[in-house]
């Protein structure tokens, strides 16, 4: 389980179940266990500072690489 946080203000964005190795390029919606973000149109944003974290692409969210950090254990 990964905790994805805003790179600007360190506010929690998602609790995400990562499967496999590698970077977090996309977050698949069915693997998001808790969602602390706000959504405006197709943009997922930090509730606290308003930074755009990712863009909605249907079943997944394309993450902006410099907009977030993550910590936790990858399965």
Buried (B, 14 or more C-beta within 10 A) or exposed (E): EBBBBBBBEEBBBBBBBBEEEEEBEBBEEEBBEEBBBBEEEEBBBBEBEEBEBBBBEEEBBBBBEEBBBBEEEEE
